[in-house]
Amino acid sequence: MAKKPRVNPSKLKSTLISIQSRFETGKVDKMADIGEMYMTGMIAAMGIGNNGYITKFNAPENFTVNDLLKLADISNTDVELIWKVVKKQALQNYKKRDISNLLGDEESLDDNSK
């Protein structure tokens, strides 16, 4: 059985209040800034493994809806404020997908639409 992490309740409460405040004042530019705040407590509070936690906060496009709802819930933060930051950062990281080879050539597309 995995050993339970030792969480400092006072430090966790302070961190969650700070997270809420930072989102509400628009001071969060990237999710990694939040992920660095009392990692041990946040990992335990979110119920995410260490590797998943680091991956998601460094590459927010990997967050699930459930993760965002959980973060909003535990920090008492409007999920839309969190989503705004996640979406902005994910769009910056996103590489446009070229599917032109799946669509065929332009002429056949025009013929099919008539």
Buried (B, 14 or more C-beta within 10 A) or exposed (E): EEEEEEBEEEEBEBBBEBBBEBBEEEEBEBBBBBBEBBBBBBBBBBEBEEEBBBBBBBBBEBBEEEBBEBBBEBBEBEBEBBBBBBEBBBEEEEEEEEEEEEEEEEEEEEEEEE
